[in-house]
């Protein structure tokens, strides 16, 4: 299976005819048939039904058509981005953004840090908060993201990535609106007795481990439920559906409309900063260094 086979498959599906596909691609009908046969053989799937009036996609072919079209569109975008970066001397900084890790503060920092003659440009790139996406977001050779803002207490991230700490965010409690506690202004330890509190899996986050250890030792009537590795909207959906409380942060106040974010009488706080590759491209290193100098000049001491 190669690019020519995929583009020929799309052309035949769009044209509904081997002959018309050959005319569009400026190759022979035999070549079109050979490429389609080769693709079907490689996939072990029949993609077309051949008739006297042309060809039409099978059910499997319809599914493969949509996936192939999306794949080639992504490839075109990746090529366009690569050419743009090369044309601009790799001066584009690709800032990642997601529901749980919004980029607005980082963009604001850069606007204050950039000098009048600075030629670095920023590009906002969306990414998923799912574990499989986050775990390789900066480490893969073809990553489309140079940096992003995030809570950064992860032991894995501290080992694998560079982190510029901005501040510590107080840990809060997310309360489903259906829970009477949601009407309170703040929560005490006694308020949490008998409730189930969702926390990041112990051992993954030192802050969450300390919180879990303290609760097990000093507040045994609070039940704990594990959050596996990372927060995403699925975690908040589960909290609302199960009626659980969850540890959360002020930056996630708007992440789920059915959760109220409240302070609690504890002193746990989550480090928060810019996450970037251990060995960033030179422009990314310049970008991070300029922001670090800005923070120093403004007297920021995380």
C-alpha positions in Angstrom: 0.0 0.0 0.0 1.5 3.3 -1.1 0.5 6.9 -1.8 -0.2 6.3 -5.5 -2.6 3.4 -4.6 -4.5 5.5 -2.1 -4.9 8.5 -4.4 -6.0 6.2 -7.2 -8.5 4.6 -4.9 -10.0 8.0 -4.0 -10.1 9.0 -7.7 -11.9 5.9 -8.7 -14.4 6.3 -5.8 -15.1 9.9 -6.6 -15.4 9.2 -10.4 -17.4 6.0 -10.0 -15.6 4.7 -13.0 -12.2 3.2 -13.8 -12.1 5.0 -17.1 -12.9 8.4 -15.7 -10.4 7.9 -12.9 -7.7 7.1 -15.5 -8.5 10.3 -17.4 -8.3 12.4 -14.2 -4.9 10.8 -13.2 -3.6 10.8 -16.7 -2.7 7.1 -16.5 -4.1 4.0 -18.3 -7.2 2.2 -17.1 -5.0 -0.9 -16.6 -2.7 1.0 -14.2 -5.8 2.1 -12.2 -7.0 -1.4 -12.0 -3.6 -2.8 -11.0 -3.3 -0.2 -8.2 -6.7 -0.9 -6.9 -6.2 -4.7 -7.0 -2.9 -4.3 -5.2 -4.5 -2.2 -2.5 -7.3 -4.7 -2.0 -4.8 -7.5 -1.8 -2.7 -5.6 0.8 -5.8 -4.8 2.9 -7.5 -8.2 2.4 -10.7 -6.2 1.9 -12.9 -5.8 -1.2 -13.3 -2.0 -1.7 -15.4 -1.9 -4.9 -18.3 -3.6 -6.5 -17.6 -3.7 -10.3 -20.6 -3.3 -12.6 -21.2 -2.7 -16.3 -21.9 0.9 -15.4 -18.7 1.5 -13.4 -17.6 0.9 -9.8 -19.2 1.7 -6.4 -17.8 1.3 -2.9 -18.6 -1.6 -0.6 -19.5 -0.9 3.0 -15.9 -1.5 3.9 -14.8 0.7 1.0 -17.0 3.5 2.3 -15.3 3.4 5.7 -11.8 3.2 4.2 -12.7 6.1 1.8 -13.5 8.4 4.7 -10.4 7.4 6.7 -8.1 7.7 3.6 -9.4 11.1 2.7 -8.8 12.4 6.3 -5.3 10.9 6.3 -4.3 12.5 3.0 -5.7 15.9 4.1 -3.7 15.6 7.3 -0.6 14.8 5.3 -1.2 17.8 3.1 -1.5 20.0 6.2 1.7 18.6 7.6 3.6 19.2 4.4 2.2 22.8 4.3 3.3 23.4 7.9 6.8 22.0 7.2 7.2 24.2 4.2 6.0 27.2 6.1 8.5 26.6 8.9 11.3 26.1 6.4 10.4 29.2 4.5 10.3 31.3 7.7 13.6 29.9 8.9 12.0 27.8 11.6 10.9 30.9 13.5 7.4 29.5 14.2 6.7 28.5 17.8 3.8 26.0 17.9 1.9 26.5 21.1 -0.4 23.6 22.1 -3.9 24.2 23.4 -6.7 21.9 24.7 -9.7 22.0 27.0 -7.7 21.2 30.1 -4.5 23.1 29.0 -5.6 26.4 27.5 -2.9 28.5 26.0 -4.2 32.1 26.6 -1.8 32.8 29.5 1.2 31.6 27.5 0.3 33.9 24.5 -0.1 36.8 26.9 3.3 36.1 28.4 4.9 36.1 25.0 3.3 39.4 24.0 4.9 40.9 27.1 8.3 39.1 26.5 8.7 39.8 22.8 10.8 42.8 21.8 9.8 45.2 19.0 12.3 43.6 16.6 11.6 40.0 17.6 11.0 37.8 14.5 9.6 34.7 16.3 6.0 33.9 15.3 3.5 31.8 17.2 1.0 29.3 15.9 -1.8 27.7 18.0 -2.1 24.0 17.6 -5.0 22.0 19.2 -4.3 18.6 20.9 -6.2 16.0 22.8 -6.0 15.6 26.6 -6.1 11.8 26.3 -3.2 10.0 27.9 -2.0 8.4 24.7 -1.7 11.9 23.1 -0.1 13.6 26.1 2.4 10.9 26.7 4.1 11.5 23.3 3.1 15.0 22.6 6.6 16.5 22.8 8.7 13.4 22.5 7.9 12.1 18.9 10.1 13.3 16.1 7.1 14.5 14.1 5.4 16.3 16.9 3.4 19.4 15.8 3.7 21.1 19.2 6.7 22.9 20.7 5.3 23.7 24.1 2.1 24.0 26.2 0.9 25.2 29.6 0.0 22.5 32.1 0.0 21.4 35.7 3.5 19.7 35.8 3.7 17.6 39.0 4.1 14.4 36.8 7.3 12.6 37.7 7.5 11.3 34.1 7.3 14.8 32.7 9.9 16.1 35.1 12.3 13.4 33.8 11.5 13.6 30.1 10.7 17.2 29.4 11.9 20.7 30.2 9.6 22.7 32.5 9.6 26.5 33.2 7.6 26.9 36.4 5.2 29.8 36.5 3.5 29.4 39.9 1.7 26.9 42.1 -2.1 26.5 41.7 -4.1 25.8 44.9 -5.8 22.4 44.8 -9.6 22.8 44.8 -12.6 20.5 45.0 -15.0 19.9 42.1 -18.5 19.3 43.4 -21.4 18.1 41.3 -24.2 20.7 41.3 -26.6 17.9 42.5 -24.6 17.6 45.7 -25.7 20.0 48.6 -22.1 20.8 49.2 -22.1 22.8 45.9 -24.0 25.6 47.6 -21.2 26.3 50.1 -18.5 28.9 49.7 -15.7 26.7 50.9 -15.3 23.2 52.3 -13.9 21.8 55.5 -12.5 18.4 56.1 -15.7 17.5 58.0 -17.7 18.4 54.9 -15.8 15.8 53.0 -16.6 12.9 55.4 -18.6 10.2 53.8 -17.9 11.6 50.3 -15.9 9.9 47.5 -13.0 12.1 46.3 -11.3 11.3 43.0 -7.5 11.8 43.0 -4.7 11.1 40.5 -3.3 7.6 40.9 -0.9 7.5 43.8 2.8 7.5 42.8 2.2 9.5 39.6 2.0 12.8 41.3 3.9 13.7 44.6 1.3 16.3 45.5 -1.6 13.9 45.0 0.3 11.1 46.9 0.8 13.4 49.9 -2.9 14.3 49.8 -4.0 10.7 49.6 -1.6 9.6 52.4 -2.9 12.4 54.6 -6.5 11.5 54.0 -6.0 7.8 54.7 -4.2 8.6 57.9 -6.2 11.6 59.2 -9.6 11.4 57.5 -10.5 7.7 57.1 -14.2 8.5 56.5 -13.3 10.1 53.1 -13.4 7.5 50.3 -10.8 7.8 47.6 -11.2 6.8 43.9 -8.3 6.8 41.4 -8.0 9.1 38.4 -5.7 7.2 35.9 -2.7 9.5 35.1 -4.2 12.6 33.5 -7.3 14.8 33.8 -9.6 15.1 30.8 -13.3 15.9 30.4 -14.0 12.2 30.9 -12.8 12.5 34.5 -15.3 15.3 35.2 -18.0 13.4 33.4 -17.4 10.4 35.7 -17.5 12.7 38.8 -20.9 14.1 37.8 -22.4 10.8 36.7 -21.2 9.0 39.9 -21.8 11.9 42.3 -18.2 11.9 43.3 -16.1 14.9 44.3 -12.8 15.4 42.5 -9.6 17.3 43.1 -9.4 20.1 40.5 -7.9 23.5 39.8 -9.2 27.1 39.2 -8.0 26.9 35.6 -10.7 24.2 35.1 -13.6 26.1 36.5 -15.3 26.2 33.1 -14.3 22.7 32.0 -17.6 21.1 33.0 -20.8 23.1 33.6 -22.2 20.6 36.1 -19.2 21.0 38.5 -18.7 23.8 41.0 -15.1 24.5 42.0 -14.6 25.3 45.7 -11.7 26.0 47.9 -11.0 23.6 50.8 -9.2 24.0 54.2 -5.9 22.4 53.0 -2.6 23.7 51.7 -2.0 21.5 48.7 -0.8 23.2 45.6 0.0 22.0 42.1 3.1 23.3 40.2 2.1 24.9 36.9 4.2 26.0 34.0 5.4 25.7 30.4 6.3 22.2 29.3 8.7 21.8 26.4 11.2 19.3 24.9 14.4 18.5 26.8 16.3 19.5 23.7 14.1 22.1 22.0 14.8 23.7 18.6 16.9 26.8 18.9 13.8 29.2 18.3 11.9 27.3 21.1 14.9 27.7 23.4 14.9 31.5 22.6 11.2 31.6 23.3 11.5 29.9 26.7 14.5 32.0 27.7 12.8 35.3 26.8 9.8 34.3 29.0 12.1 33.3 31.8 13.8 36.7 31.7 10.4 38.4 31.7 9.4 36.5 34.8 12.6 37.4 36.5 12.2 41.1 35.6 8.7 41.1 36.9 9.8 39.5 40.2 7.9 36.2 39.7 9.2 33.7 42.2 7.2 30.4 41.9 
